[in-house]
Amino acid sequence: MIGTKKLSTIRKQIEAAIESTGADPIRRLEQQIATAKRKGERSEVLEGLQRFLSSPRKKQLRKSAAGTKT
């Protein structure tokens, strides 16, 4: 969690904001990163956002019931 929001909530908000533009978000980030590198500017935040959006979502695992007797 970051602050009081879950990572999944943040991911959904970012995806919704990017989808409203209608463009491919990963391609746009790659272009912005390339432009920043050509200008000699830092692009760590953009690269992190690109990794975040392109990473597969983790499946929710069920927790086993602790202390249950069988």
C-alpha positions as CSV (number, residue, x, y, z in Angstrom):
1,M,0.0,0.0,0.0
2,I,1.1,3.5,-0.7
3,G,-0.4,5.8,1.9
4,T,-4.0,4.8,2.5
5,K,-4.7,3.5,-1.0
6,K,-4.1,0.0,-2.2
7,L,-1.8,-0.6,-5.2
8,S,-4.7,-2.1,-7.1
9,T,-6.8,1.1,-6.6
10,I,-3.9,3.3,-7.8
11,R,-3.4,1.0,-10.8
12,K,-7.1,1.3,-11.7
13,Q,-7.0,5.1,-11.4
14,I,-4.0,5.4,-13.6
15,E,-5.4,3.0,-16.2
16,A,-8.7,4.9,-16.3
17,A,-6.9,8.3,-16.8
18,I,-4.7,6.9,-19.6
19,E,-7.6,5.1,-21.3
20,S,-9.5,8.4,-21.5
21,T,-6.8,9.7,-24.0
22,G,-7.3,6.7,-26.3
23,A,-3.6,6.3,-27.0
24,D,-1.4,3.3,-26.2
25,P,0.0,4.3,-22.7
26,I,3.2,2.2,-22.9
27,R,4.1,3.5,-26.3
28,R,3.6,7.1,-25.2
29,L,5.7,6.5,-22.1
30,E,8.5,5.1,-24.3
31,Q,8.4,8.1,-26.5
32,Q,8.5,10.5,-23.4
33,I,11.4,8.5,-21.9
34,A,13.4,8.6,-25.2
35,T,12.8,12.4,-25.5
36,A,13.9,12.9,-21.9
37,K,17.1,10.9,-22.5
38,R,17.9,12.8,-25.6
39,K,17.6,16.1,-23.7
40,G,19.7,14.7,-20.9
41,E,16.8,14.9,-18.4
42,R,16.0,12.4,-15.7
43,S,13.3,9.8,-16.5
44,E,13.2,7.5,-13.5
45,V,9.6,8.3,-12.7
46,L,8.5,7.7,-16.2
47,E,10.4,4.4,-16.4
48,G,8.9,3.3,-13.1
49,L,5.4,4.1,-14.3
50,Q,6.1,2.1,-17.5
51,R,7.3,-0.9,-15.5
52,F,4.3,-0.6,-13.2
53,L,1.8,-0.5,-16.1
54,S,3.5,-3.3,-18.1
55,S,3.9,-5.7,-15.1
56,P,1.4,-8.5,-14.9
57,R,-1.1,-8.3,-12.0
58,K,-0.5,-10.7,-9.2
59,K,-3.2,-13.1,-8.4
60,Q,-4.8,-12.9,-5.0
61,L,-3.9,-15.9,-3.0
62,R,-6.3,-17.3,-0.4
63,K,-5.0,-17.3,3.1
64,S,-5.2,-20.7,4.8
65,A,-7.2,-20.8,8.0
66,A,-4.7,-20.7,10.8
67,G,-5.4,-22.9,13.8
68,T,-8.1,-25.0,12.2
69,K,-8.2,-28.6,13.2
70,T,-9.0,-31.3,10.7
